[in-house]
């Protein structure tokens, strides 16, 4: 136990400094924070202390070897060179976690297989038997990380992610990991608040994770006290006496902490099922006497009036809707109103991937922490909620500096002020270029669209589309944690002087940040041309510029520079809403699927299954990431890389038919990967007939395209009932151009 080791403690990106501070609070000061973890020099008992007491760590790794691994054979030989009999017996079980970056070995499953083969071959050669593989609770979990063709081999002393405390058997649809919940609480200094006797409330508690982690901190409870498996339990180097001593001390501290605990912990949720799960989790954590939960909607919060003030904290929805219908805007409006009305004088903390929806809180917000949750960039925001008070009647006057908020009686920072108007400072203009008309149009369009997009939970919207002939641009806003603006330049006619066109573009780009509120470096420029062949899939840049935006509760990855299109077609937003509404219980087919945004909406709407078909492997992988980003990936959602036209001509004989089909082909294509050229005006009749063969009776085919001169040949489609929904499918931000796309509902009579 006196031997010193260099352990590596892993943690989620962005939490390294918090983890290092936590280790210091445990008396472990010989540390060094790096990306995704902290190095700790200490004894084995120190590593045990981290496994038992760290609220933030993911894994505790004990490195045992490192060596060059430029290929599979070098990896195999390096693993074989380690004496594994020091760590396990032939009768024990093992599991391998393998990771690689910037290395020749890129396939992690193949790498893990080579490591496993090297270990079992060593035992088979030495004693004629081999250990077995156990994925979940092995005697020895081996962690291998290959970076730049150098392998680091470690024993995983945690065995499983330390976020698994052992108290949560059931969970709500969008749970917060236990160690992330703890990080949020530590970031707002909850342990010190609890020591002062402050209360803690979560009005949207779900399965109770924040409540339990808050109570464990208040009661001095070791987060892993209820866990029955660690990676060191079956490891040959395990010191059971040292572990028992730590465990006994933690049990005594928890009992004493519960006895002296002053903080009151309260939670509620509108879902009775979630409350039932929370109560079961609380009981397993041994906290049934200190946490109270109830089933009540957030707008009807009724906590005891005698509850001491303290911290109200929540993790409201910001990904896939937890219930069908509606956007997140009304939910956040209800939540912020409840905070203002019921928690005056409290401190509030909200962890969300949709921070813009908190504007109705009407009090300054401080960003305390930025960290990803499930691939979504999120923020922890803090605010002090002002006391509710009503102005005396004599003070109520329309001539005051600001209108009063009706619910609080306080000045409304969003109300119109009587202060003099300020004039936008325009960039220096080149001779012959007057950008003021462009700026005025941009401001006029943006003002109502900003409010509308925020209320409707729309993360990308168009604010300008060649409204003025001399500024032939399309300008789109992307709200992805921070604001980006994508400018697409339409190629000027030959009659326009190229130098003048360039000067106008330069002036417009310089003016956009001040009008839209984005940073100058967050403006992106692309030039649109008619695409043909493989150019529609061509990369435009080397460095990824990926971000996550929301749309009616769904989350999507967008790439603002690498491709001509960003990963989502904003003008088809209403079409995706229709898919969401029509999908419940149905089999959905998405043809020419691009990045699968419609598939995400179908899955969120309750589709029984889906098949997403596209010719591009790049876009299919993107579509799979989009489903995973929303927690909707599963075996019922299939992906097929195929030439859609060829596949429709000869679909598999055993293919089950669909109830809902989206057919959204390109305008034109002559890609080498397609068997023949495609022209939507020339070829749409045939492809509609082929798609309708795959539609079940009573089903719906949604056919759309972006060819502005398109005319549906209804004479050759008389076998079907056709409804032109083009006008209804145009979103508010594209209403300036009613020909942006065409859309039809097609059914059998």
WORAZI-V463247 format. One record per helix or strand. SS is the DSSP state (A for helix, B for strand). FROM is the first residue (numbers start at 1). TO is the last residue. If there is no record, write none. Layout:
ss/from/to
SS/FROM/TO
SS/FROM/TO
This chain:
ss/from/to
B/5/10
A/16/25
B/31/34
B/37/42
A/44/53
B/59/68
A/72/80
A/84/86
B/93/101
A/108/127
B/132/133
B/140/147
B/150/156
A/178/187
A/190/195
B/199/202
A/209/218
A/240/260
B/265/269
A/272/284
B/291/295
A/298/300
B/310/314
A/328/342
B/347/352
A/355/361
B/366/373
B/376/384
A/393/395
B/404/404
B/411/411
A/436/456
B/458/458
B/460/465
B/473/479
B/483/490
A/498/516
A/520/522
B/523/528
A/533/537
B/539/539
B/546/551
B/554/559
B/563/563
A/570/582
B/587/591
A/597/604
B/609/614
A/617/629
B/637/641
A/644/649
B/658/664
B/668/669
B/678/679
A/680/692
B/695/705
A/714/717
B/720/724
A/727/729
A/732/734
B/742/748
